[in-house]
Amino acid sequence: MEKEKILFTALSVSELSSLMENSVRNAISSGDLKRQDVDQLLNTRQAGALINYKASTLYGLVKQNKIPFSKTAGKLLFSRKKLLAWVGAKGDTAEKIPPPT
C-alpha cells in the first residue's frame, strides 16, 4: 500500500476562508453545466464557459439579437438548453454551406 504524503502548513483565518470559498465555487461552477437533461438559467460568465465564448462576444450577439437570451431586472440570462440548441443549429448551418471553390 502506498503511503500518502501529508503537508502541514499554517494558514490565517482569511487564507483558509478564501481557499474554502474558491474550492466551493469551483465545485459548483463545474457541476451540471454540461448535462443535457437539466435546463437552468445561466449568467453571462456561465453561458460563455458553456459555449466557449467571451462575455464581450455574447454581449455583441445579444445586441444583434442573434442569440437566445432573456433579460430580468437588467440582468442577462441564458437558457442552457436554448444555448446548446443554438450552437447545434449554427453547426448544422455551417455544414450545409459548401466550401469556396
WOWO-V531051 format. One record per pair of residues at least 12 apart in sequence whose ideal C-beta (glycine too) atoms are under 6 Angstrom apart, sorted by sequence separation. I is the first residue (numbers start at 1). J is the second residue. D is the distance in Angstrom with one decimal. If there is no record, write none. Layout:
BEGIN
i & j & d
I & J & D
I & J & D
END
This chain:
BEGIN
i & j & d
44 & 58 & 5.6
68 & 82 & 4.1
33 & 50 & 5.2
68 & 86 & 5.6
47 & 78 & 4.0
44 & 76 & 5.4
51 & 83 & 5.8
41 & 77 & 4.4
42 & 78 & 4.8
47 & 83 & 5.9
51 & 87 & 5.4
42 & 80 & 5.7
40 & 80 & 5.3
39 & 80 & 5.5
39 & 81 & 4.4
END
